[in-house]
Amino acid sequence: MSQRIIVEIQQDGQINVETKGIKGPKCRDYIRVLEQLLEAETIDSSYTAEYFETEQVDVLRHQQIIRGHRNG
């Protein structure tokens, strides 16, 4: 699933934000950025099941070995 941030602004100025596809507490990093951009403060939080999931990261390691030639 792609990562998305859904921002909903109510008529009274209240802002609701939901993250999708962002697992674990990393979602809070995005909320902090939005707070700064909007000059707003979080007054209430609730977490979806994704918050309690672990993000799987695949690491690809590439190693090149160069063999030296010795003359002499």
Secondary structure by P-SEA (a helix, b strand, c coil): cbbbbbbbbccccbbbbbbccccccaaaaaaaaaaaaacccccbbbbcccccbbbbbbbbbbbbbbbbbbcc
